[in-house]
């Protein structure tokens, strides 16, 4: 079940061993080319929409959807007409 507040998301993430929790806001129509992160993550989209592509698989994510990535996984991100906001927990 997805948490209903940032406080709940944070508490759950810290209990699962994540180190930090941030809120990320992306402007409309932002596109991020292939990149990686030096941390594992899990995130919950709280507004807007985005497309996350890993290899040949693309997820269309909207408010209420969650996603996760392991450290150093190449991926692309594309944000919708209204941009997107998500809460992200990172495990460094």
C-alpha positions in Angstrom: 0.0 0.0 0.0 1.3 3.5 -0.9 1.8 6.0 1.9 -0.6 8.9 1.9 1.7 11.6 3.2 5.4 12.6 2.9 5.9 11.9 6.6 4.5 8.4 6.1 6.6 7.8 3.0 9.7 9.0 4.9 9.1 6.8 8.0 8.5 3.8 5.8 11.7 4.4 3.7 13.9 5.0 6.7 12.5 1.8 8.3 13.5 -0.1 5.1 17.1 1.2 5.3 17.0 4.1 3.0 19.3 7.0 4.0 17.5 10.1 2.8 14.2 11.2 1.4 13.7 14.1 -1.0 10.9 15.8 -2.9 11.8 16.2 -6.6 9.9 18.6 -8.9 10.4 18.4 -12.6 9.4 21.2 -15.1 7.0 20.4 -17.9 8.4 18.4 -20.8 11.8 17.8 -19.3 13.7 15.0 -20.9 16.7 13.3 -19.2 18.9 11.3 -21.6 20.4 8.0 -20.5 22.1 8.3 -17.1 22.7 6.3 -13.9 22.6 7.1 -10.2 25.2 6.1 -7.6 22.4 5.0 -5.2 19.4 2.7 -5.2 16.0 4.4 -5.0 12.3 4.0 -4.6 9.9 6.8 -5.4 6.2 7.7 -5.3 4.7 10.0 -8.0 2.5 12.6 -6.2 1.5 14.8 -9.1 1.9 15.0 -12.9 3.2 12.2 -15.0 6.4 10.7 -16.3 7.8 8.0 -18.4 10.7 5.9 -17.1 12.6 3.7 -19.6 15.0 0.9 -18.6 16.3 -1.0 -21.5 13.4 -1.7 -23.9 10.8 -1.3 -21.1 9.0 1.9 -20.5 6.7 2.7 -17.6 4.1 5.5 -17.8 3.8 6.7 -14.2 1.1 9.0 -12.8 0.1 10.3 -9.4 -0.1 7.3 -7.0 2.3 5.1 -9.0 5.6 4.0 -7.5 8.9 2.9 -9.1 12.3 1.6 -8.0 15.8 1.5 -9.4 18.9 -0.2 -8.3 22.2 1.6 -8.2 24.0 2.2 -11.6 21.0 1.1 -13.8 21.0 3.1 -17.1 17.6 4.7 -17.7 15.9 7.7 -19.2 13.2 10.0 -17.8 10.6 12.1 -19.6 8.1 14.3 -17.9 4.6 15.3 -19.0 2.9 18.5 -20.0 2.4 19.5 -16.4 5.8 18.2 -15.2 5.9 15.9 -12.2 6.6 15.8 -8.5 7.7 12.7 -6.6 9.0 11.7 -3.3 12.2 9.7 -3.6 14.1 7.6 -1.0 17.8 7.0 -1.7 20.0 4.2 -0.4 23.6 5.4 -0.7 
